[in-house]
Amino acid sequence: LSPTPSAPAPAPAAVPTPTPPAAPMDPFADAGLAGPMQNMSMSPAPMVNGVQVVPLRIDTPAFGGKWTGMRQEVKINAPAAQVGTPESFMAVVSSKAGLHPIQAIGKTMEAILAGQVGEGGAPVCVHAKISPGVGTVTVTVRSADHNLSSVVSQRISGILSP
């Protein structure tokens, strides 16, 4: 017996490419409910070696103890347009820089804040002296690591820049 020629196999059916799921609709997006806040940057706190700076919840005496033991200091002068009081400095800077607002000292126009690299990581302390008559704020950042002090001071400078 000789083999009988067979018809060629039909081509496989085309499989449609799946479409990615649509982004969920925000029913309030066009309502303008966010007002001027919708364009605000909600960027995270600064990162040090891939770890985010988070608030360090300490009180004033604990801040003082840490401050005196930290030797890596970076000092900056920034415009005080948005931060005319210690309270406003703490409000503007704390959440955007990953810092805990510890104390505002109205009489001397100073504010102190603290953060840490990740939970339980290296601490960083911030002291601000607002000079409203001059229009500047002097910010001193201290930690045991110069890179940490530098990263946090750069972040604060960016927050305060117009």
C-alpha positions in Angstrom: 0.0 0.0 0.0 1.2 3.4 -0.8 0.5 6.3 1.5 -2.5 8.5 0.5 -1.7 12.2 0.3 -3.5 14.1 3.0 -4.8 17.6 3.0 -2.6 20.2 4.8 -3.6 20.9 8.4 -5.7 24.1 8.8 -3.8 27.1 10.2 -4.4 27.7 13.9 -7.1 30.2 14.7 -5.8 33.7 15.6 -6.0 34.3 19.4 -6.9 37.8 20.2 -4.4 39.7 22.4 -6.0 40.3 25.8 -6.5 44.0 26.6 -5.3 45.2 29.9 -8.1 46.0 32.4 -9.2 49.6 32.4 -8.0 51.8 35.2 -10.8 52.2 37.8 -12.8 55.3 37.2 -12.7 58.0 39.8 -16.3 59.3 39.9 -15.0 62.5 41.7 -12.1 63.2 39.5 -13.9 65.9 37.4 -15.7 67.4 40.4 -12.7 69.6 41.4 -13.0 68.5 45.0 -9.3 68.6 45.6 -9.1 72.3 44.7 -5.6 73.7 44.8 -4.3 70.6 46.5 -4.8 68.4 43.5 -1.5 69.5 42.0 0.6 69.3 45.2 3.4 66.9 45.2 2.9 64.0 47.6 6.4 62.7 47.3 7.6 60.4 50.0 10.1 61.4 52.7 13.8 61.3 51.8 15.5 57.9 51.3 18.9 57.0 52.7 20.5 53.9 51.2 17.1 52.8 49.9 15.4 53.2 53.3 12.8 56.0 54.0 13.2 58.5 56.8 10.3 58.2 59.2 9.3 60.2 62.2 11.1 59.5 65.5 8.6 60.2 68.3 10.7 61.6 71.1 10.3 64.5 73.6 12.5 67.6 74.1 14.8 66.1 76.7 15.5 63.0 74.5 16.1 65.3 71.6 18.7 67.3 73.6 20.5 64.1 74.6 20.7 62.9 71.0 21.6 66.4 69.6 24.7 66.8 71.8 26.0 63.3 70.8 25.6 63.8 67.1 28.7 65.2 65.3 27.7 65.2 61.6 26.1 68.6 61.0 24.8 70.3 57.9 23.5 73.8 58.1 21.4 75.6 55.5 19.8 78.9 55.1 16.5 78.9 53.2 13.7 81.5 52.4 11.1 81.7 55.2 8.3 82.9 53.0 6.1 79.8 53.8 7.3 79.4 57.3 7.1 82.6 59.3 6.6 80.8 62.7 8.0 77.7 64.3 4.6 76.1 64.1 4.3 76.7 60.4 7.8 75.4 59.8 6.9 72.2 61.6 3.6 71.8 59.7 5.2 72.4 56.3 8.4 70.3 56.8 7.4 67.4 59.1 5.3 65.3 56.8 7.3 66.0 53.6 10.6 65.2 55.2 9.6 62.2 57.4 10.1 64.1 60.7 8.3 64.2 64.0 7.5 67.8 65.2 8.7 67.9 68.8 8.5 71.4 70.0 7.9 75.0 68.7 9.4 77.7 70.8 7.6 80.9 69.9 9.6 83.2 72.1 12.9 82.4 70.4 11.4 81.4 67.0 12.8 77.9 67.0 11.5 74.5 66.2 12.9 71.0 66.7 12.0 67.8 64.9 13.4 64.3 64.7 13.4 61.3 62.3 15.1 58.0 61.8 16.1 55.8 58.9 13.4 53.2 58.9 11.8 52.0 62.1 14.6 51.8 64.8 17.3 53.0 62.4 19.8 55.9 62.7 18.3 59.0 64.2 18.5 62.5 62.7 17.7 65.7 64.6 16.6 69.0 63.0 16.8 72.5 64.6 15.3 75.5 62.8 15.7 79.2 63.7 13.2 81.4 61.9 14.2 85.0 61.3 11.0 86.6 59.9 12.6 90.1 59.8 15.3 88.8 57.6 13.0 86.4 55.7 15.2 83.4 56.3 15.2 80.2 58.3 18.5 78.6 59.4 18.2 74.9 59.6 20.7 72.7 61.3 20.6 68.9 60.7 22.6 66.5 62.9 23.1 62.8 62.9 26.0 60.3 63.3 26.2 60.0 59.5 27.1 62.9 57.2 25.1 61.4 54.3 22.0 61.3 56.4 22.4 64.9 57.6 23.0 66.0 54.0 20.0 64.1 52.5 17.6 65.5 55.1 19.0 69.1 54.8 18.7 68.9 51.0 15.1 67.7 51.3 14.2 70.5 53.7 15.9 73.0 51.4 13.8 71.7 48.5 10.6 71.9 50.5 11.3 75.6 51.5 12.4 76.7 48.1 9.9 78.8 46.2 
